[in-house]
Amino acid sequence: MPGSPLACPTMVKVYSISLVIGVLGLLVVILGGAIADNSGHPDKDPGDRIGRGGRMVIGALVGFGMGGLSAEFAPQDFTWQVALALGVLGGVGAALWVRYASRSVQDG
């Protein structure tokens, strides 16, 4: 319904783009790492080259996209502001999880 504070199609596009960019980054890190390791060039592993901060950004993009889309399409009638807050919460949670999960990985 036009003018409804519940639906915000623009934000759905933002969440979708964030999710696609994050998933593409995740694929590059996973597949690039496998290719670098199998070809005998572990120094060219994209996961190591972008460091912990880059991995956290990828996690944040995926978490923000998934959290926002989940909130927008939830059966509850969340306003777009609540959906945005849940998306941000998902992004922060995903970034913190990546930081925790990669705590034993030596960067650089």
C-alpha positions as CSV (number, residue, x, y, z in Angstrom):
1,M,0.0,0.0,0.0
2,P,1.5,3.4,-1.0
3,G,2.3,5.6,2.0
4,S,2.4,2.7,4.4
5,P,5.2,3.0,7.0
6,L,5.4,-0.8,7.1
7,A,6.8,-1.5,3.6
8,C,10.0,0.1,2.2
9,P,10.9,-1.3,-1.2
10,T,14.0,0.8,-1.3
11,M,15.4,-0.9,1.8
12,V,14.6,-4.3,0.4
13,K,16.9,-3.4,-2.5
14,V,19.6,-2.2,-0.1
15,Y,19.5,-5.5,1.9
16,S,19.5,-7.5,-1.4
17,I,22.5,-5.7,-2.8
18,S,24.3,-6.0,0.5
19,L,23.6,-9.8,0.6
20,V,24.7,-10.3,-3.0
21,I,28.0,-8.4,-2.5
22,G,28.7,-10.2,0.7
23,V,28.0,-13.7,-0.8
24,L,30.2,-12.8,-3.8
25,G,33.0,-11.8,-1.4
26,L,32.5,-15.0,0.5
27,L,32.8,-17.1,-2.6
28,V,35.9,-15.2,-3.7
29,V,37.5,-15.9,-0.3
30,I,36.5,-19.6,-0.2
31,L,37.2,-20.4,-3.8
32,G,40.2,-18.2,-4.1
33,G,41.7,-19.8,-1.0
34,A,41.2,-23.3,-2.4
35,I,42.7,-22.4,-5.8
36,A,45.7,-20.6,-4.2
37,D,46.3,-23.6,-1.9
38,N,45.9,-26.2,-4.6
39,S,48.1,-24.3,-7.1
40,G,51.0,-24.0,-4.6
41,H,50.7,-20.3,-4.0
42,P,49.3,-19.9,-0.4
43,D,50.6,-16.3,-0.3
44,K,47.9,-15.4,-2.9
45,D,45.0,-16.5,-0.6
46,P,42.4,-13.7,-0.7
47,G,41.3,-14.5,2.9
48,D,44.8,-13.8,4.1
49,R,45.4,-10.9,1.9
50,I,42.3,-8.9,3.0
51,G,43.0,-9.7,6.7
52,R,40.6,-9.9,9.6
53,G,39.0,-6.6,8.8
54,G,38.1,-7.5,5.3
55,R,36.6,-10.8,6.5
56,M,34.6,-8.9,9.1
57,V,33.3,-6.6,6.3
58,I,32.2,-9.6,4.3
59,G,30.5,-11.1,7.3
60,A,28.8,-7.7,8.1
61,L,27.5,-7.4,4.6
62,V,26.0,-10.9,4.6
63,G,24.6,-10.4,8.2
64,F,23.1,-7.0,7.3
65,G,21.5,-8.4,4.1
66,M,20.1,-11.5,5.7
67,G,18.9,-9.7,8.9
68,G,17.2,-6.9,7.0
69,L,15.5,-9.2,4.5
70,S,14.4,-11.5,7.2
71,A,12.8,-8.6,9.1
72,E,11.2,-7.1,6.0
73,F,9.5,-10.4,5.1
74,A,8.7,-11.6,8.6
75,P,5.0,-12.4,9.3
76,Q,5.0,-9.6,11.9
77,D,4.3,-6.1,10.7
78,F,7.6,-4.5,11.4
79,T,8.1,-0.9,10.3
80,W,11.1,-0.3,8.1
81,Q,12.9,1.4,10.9
82,V,12.7,-1.8,13.0
83,A,13.7,-3.9,10.0
84,L,16.7,-1.6,9.6
85,A,17.7,-1.9,13.2
86,L,17.4,-5.7,13.0
87,G,19.6,-5.6,9.8
88,V,22.2,-3.6,11.6
89,L,22.1,-5.9,14.5
90,G,22.6,-8.9,12.2
91,G,25.5,-7.2,10.5
92,V,27.2,-6.4,13.8
93,G,26.6,-9.9,15.1
94,A,28.0,-11.4,12.0
95,A,31.1,-9.2,12.1
96,L,31.7,-10.1,15.7
97,W,31.3,-13.8,14.9
98,V,33.9,-13.5,12.1
99,R,36.2,-11.7,14.5
100,Y,35.7,-14.5,17.1
101,A,36.0,-17.3,14.6
102,S,39.3,-15.9,13.1
103,R,41.0,-15.1,16.4
104,S,43.6,-17.9,15.9
105,V,44.4,-17.0,12.3
106,Q,47.7,-15.1,12.0
107,D,47.3,-12.1,9.6
108,G,50.2,-10.7,7.7
